[in-house]
Amino acid sequence: MLSHVSPKTEISAKQNLKWLFILRNLMVMGEGMLIILSIYGLNINLPEQQLWLVVLATVAVNLYTSMRLETDEPVTELEIFSQISIDVFAIAALLYLTGGASNPITWVFLLPLIITAIMLPQAYAWYMVILTTSLYTMLIAFNVPLPSIEPHMPDPAPLLHSDIESYQMLQHAHIMNDKSYFSLHMFGMWFGFVFSAGLVAFFVVELARTLKDQERSLAEARENALRDERVIALGTLAASAAHDMGTPLGTIAIVAHELEQEYPSHRYPDLYEKMLIMQQQINRCKETLSVMSASAGEMRAESGSVILVADYLDSVINQWRAHKPAAKLNCVIDPDVAIEAKIIAERTLTHSIINILNNAAEASPVEQGIEFHATWDKSYMTIKIRDFGPGFPSDLVDLAGKHPVVSKKRGLGVGLFLTYSTINRLGGKIQLYNSEPNGACVEITLPLLNTETDNDYS
């Protein structure tokens, strides 16, 4: 019946098993300290060999758990419940050898129950209640009694007068040992409180933090899924627009070619120059539509090639300058280390960076231009693109990139939304903020290829 309960996620289950491994290490250390303190510090006659065998068995289980954490096989909730049950039986064995239910630290049965309630569904918590309650009940009747610490007082009636003095000394010893027995019980209760408080402060709080991190990851995954749906919808619209615009654009190209022949350059130089500009823009539109059509089904063969970061940045800047020859660009390339870092030059990434450059050039005054700063190390590349315009609107900074903006004012729109989606898909990050005293800055962080990944692509 337990096997029908499905795990929440493989990541959370493995994290829970890791926490069990840590807690079991703490339990082993605590058991060892209590055995040493009881036998050698308080001189209590306990079955030492049997106690250490239980501790060694717990250590062996934890060694198996350590090796299990190194494997990639998913962890199930039934496996976690089995691990906790093993700890319950180990605790029961220790209590059986040390007085059973009369032991002042029988409260430890609550710990596996608390952990089960936190890590596993409610059904498992009730199974743990049945298990711990049954073992606790059995320990009331079946256990190895603790050795008697206080001496038994003899009957003073048959004692002779000469033995009265000995009887008084024995009574004094009885009182002293009774205080020692009471102190031992109080120490057990004190230790139980301190250990429980420490467990709640450390283990339970960390588990709650792990649950919050999982909820945050689920929220981010949900947000990414919604963004991907919008991207797919935009891709479908782009493919449809490319198909619908192909025919009229081809007609315009034919008419422009005929006009070029009817109005030669030697007779109409001004008109001919304008016709060349119009043909260049038509060719650019046709090229863009062809890329959109190809990207709707499958990325082109040259997209995704592995090249040096410096060569890739030169290619991106050259492509942008071809479209914006009049824009002023202050370019700074400053790698942290002199290494030949490589990157996957995806076409969508190139379009994303060019889109940000275009937005920056439109927002910035012509005389000031824009700044392009790139730096990288062995793992990441950081690109900062800054303009000197009015900056991002305060009401759109938090929303930009998360979904398409209806208004196209100040360079914010669908292009930036697609740029966000591309950067996130490649494992990077993008941040927008306003610079002082004026202008806006877009900071992009992209992962680079390490040696192993580079060998896979070569």
C-alpha positions, 0 to 999 in steps of 0.5 A, a space after each residue: 500500500 505504501 508503494 502507491 504513494 508517488 514522490 513529490 520531486 526527485 530533487 526534494 526527495 534526495 535533499 530529504 535523504 541528505 538531511 536524514 544522513 546529517 541527522 543520523 550522524 548527530 544521533 550517532 555522536 549523541 549516543 556515543 557521548 551518552 554511553 561513555 558518560 553513563 558507563 565511565 562518568 556515572 559508573 552505571 552498569 550497562 550492557 556496553 558491548 550490546 550498546 556499541 553493536 547497535 551504534 555500529 549498526 547505525 553507522 553501517 546504515 549511514 555509510 550505505 546512505 552516503 554511497 546512495 547519495 552519490 548515485 543518480 537513481 531517484 529517491 522515493 518516499 518509500 525509501 525515506 520512510 524505510 530509512 526513518 523506520 530503521 532509525 526507530 528500531 535502532 532507538 528502540 534497541 538502545 532503550 531496550 538495553 537501558 531500561 525501556 520505558 523507564 529511561 528518561 530519554 524515551 521522548 526521542 521517539 517523537 523525533 522520527 515522527 516529527 521528521 516524517 510529518 515534515 518530509 512525507 505525506 500524511 499517510 506516512 505520518 500515521 504509519 510512523 505513529 503506529 510504529 513508534 506507539 507499538 514499540 513504546 508499548 512493548 518497551 514497557 513490558 520487555 526491557 533490560 532493567 536499569 541497575 539499582 542505584 540507591 541501596 535498599 534499607 534493611 528493617 531496623 527492628 531486628 538490629 542490635 543496639 550496636 548496629 544502630 550506628 551502622 544503620 544510621 550510616 546506611 541511612 545517610 548513604 541511602 539519602 545521598 544515593 537517592 539524590 544521585 538517582 534524582 539528579 540522574 533523572 533530572 539530567 536526562 530530562 534536561 538533556 532531552 530538552 536541550 537536544 530537542 531545542 537544538 533540533 528544532 532550531 537547526 534541523 526543522 528550520 533548515 527543512 522549512 527553508 528547503 521547502 521555501 526554496 522548492 516553492 520558489 523554484 516551482 514559481 520560477 518554473 511556472 513563470 518560465 512555462 508561461 513565458 515559453 507559451 507566449 514565445 511559442 505563440 509569437 513564433 507562430 505569428 511570426 511564421 504566419 506573418 513571414 508567409 503572408 508578407 512574402 508575396 507583397 514584398 516580392 511584388 514590391 521588389 519587382 516594381 523597384 527593379 523596374 523603376 531602377 531601369 526606367 530611371 537610370 542614374 545618369 538622368 535621375 541621380 537623386 531618384 536613383 540613389 533613393 531607389 538603391 536605398 529602397 532596394 537595400 531595405 527590401 532585401 533586408 526585409 526579405 532576409 529577415 523573413 527568410 530567417 523567421 521562416 527557417 527558425 519557425 521549424 528548425 534552427 539553421 545549420 550555422 546557428 549554434 556553432 562554437 566560436 571564440 568569444 572575441 570573434 563572436 562579439 566582433 561579428 555581432 558588432 559588425 552586423 549591428 554597424 551594417 544596419 546602424 552605420 550612423 550610430 556612435 558606439 564606444 566599445 570596450 572589450 576587457 577580459 579578466 584573464 587572457 584565455 581563449 573562451 568560447 561560446 555557442 553563437 546562436 542566431 537568436 542570441 545574436 538577434 537579442 543583443 542587436 535588438 538591445 543595441 537598436 533600442 539603446 541607439 534609438 533612446 540615446 542622443 546621436 552626439 553621445 551614442 551608446 557604450 558597449 562593455 564586455 568582459 569574461 572569465 573562464 565561466 561567464 561573460 558579462 555585457 553592459 549596454 548603456 545609453 544616455 537617453 531618458 532611462 527606463 520608465 519606473 512603472 515598466 522596469 519590473 515588467 519589461 521582459 516578463 511579458 510583451 508590453 503593449 506600448 512601444 515607447 522608449 524602446 520597450 516591446 516584444 523584442 525585449 520580451 523575446 530577448 529575455 526569453 532567449 537569455 534565460 533559455 541559454 542559462 544567462 541573466 539579464 538586468 535592467 536599471 537606470 544609470 546616473 546621472 541619466 540613461 539606462 543600462 542593460 546587463 547580460 550575463 551568459 555562461 561560457 563553454 568549459 573544457 569538457 563542454 568544448 570537447 563535446 562540441 568539437 
